């Protein structure tokens, strides 16, 4: 499918919807430029944990205790810091901004009923949309916390019943599930559900958007193994036993062939990873708005070289560097890493798509000054 065919195929998927859901066209400028404001994970919670977490329980007492600590963390950051972060994000909106994107884990989750879970989603969606840009489409991707409750199946169904219908109003086109696409000008955005990855559906989305100028993959998790000793397997089609290795490599080849730009979250870090392999290129930008500690409101780069990829995996756990499945999977990716940078920093982001270059500007915490500019292309 050439670019002209892509325009024809995607004409009904162009971003734009009024507050009443009346579709309006919001194309890129004549030179193909536009911007989007991005929030990473937000983990919104109310000050009173009983509002959304009444009746919450987990069969594993240790896990429940850890989750309840997160309720306290979330309430603190949403009272003390995150409102300023949202206000800063709103100030990034200008005449070139076409939509607002949130990278999943919109809410903390951990609810007892479907009704409460749906209300949690709706309240948070409204809060962030009104807080950042009421007149622009607000788009979110399914995160693991968005699907988490006493019974994850109940929470997942509540998300599936609420979110596609809400995104249909936002985007001015019918969204039927948690994997979908939209376009801005001749750029394609493929939104993927990493918790329940549907490889056949992902392949169809790529097929439907052939001929796009740029292809952006929007997914909650990274698509590369996460550089962490504890959670290295937190990536698209990843697992501790790598049981979906064939599918993982198939989707990786597809992404590389389109030279995609991945926009993701999940790790609560600000990170850039640029990888060449499978005959192509994948550039990944990881973003976080979980301003849990005051220090995360400043840009302090921890790693700034390709050689640093995998260093956190080994820190404190040198045995993971010995021959075995963990070392093997990092070794599979490491040779292709050309750029790698990360910081334990949270804030808001602005995607700048120009006629030739693509940047993400990062504003740590509520900083009025640019903290760091990432060149993606």
Beta strands, then each sheet from edge to edge (+ up, - down):
strand 1: 34-39
strand 2: 97-102
strand 3: 137-140
strand 4: 180-184
strand 5: 187-192
strand 6: 215-219
strand 7: 261-264
strand 8: 270-277
strand 9: 280-286
strand 10: 301-303
strand 11: 337-343
strand 12: 347-353
strand 13: 358-364
strand 14: 372-375
sheet 1: 3+ 2+ 1+ 12- 13+ 14-
sheet 2: 4+ 5- 6- 7- 9- 8+ 11- 10+
end
